[in-house]
Amino acid sequence: MKKITVNEQLATIIAAHETFYLQASPFNQPGVLTNNAKLPDLSVAFLRSQHQQRLTIYHQLLALDNAQLTQENQINLSVLPYSLKMR
């Protein structure tokens, strides 16, 4: 079985982050055509879930070996944690 490289691991984490971000935004969710169709869910349970998902992605990023990444992916690895903290 082929071992996954650190660059491939980062690509997988980036894809997971993009999916998470798209699903987290109420503007990307289909809904009933009412006034509340695009209001965000601000319940404690939803916010806790969002935070846990961000933490999971963040810890996966921290576990990567930066020295094994391409220069482009080293930049990506530097930017993505910042992006997670700002949302």
Protein Blocks (a to p, Z undefined) as FASTA:
>chain_A
ZZddfklmmmmmmmmmmmmmmmmpmklpccdddfklmgccfbfklmmmmmmmmmmmmmmm
mmpcfklpcfklmmmmmmmmmmmmmZZ
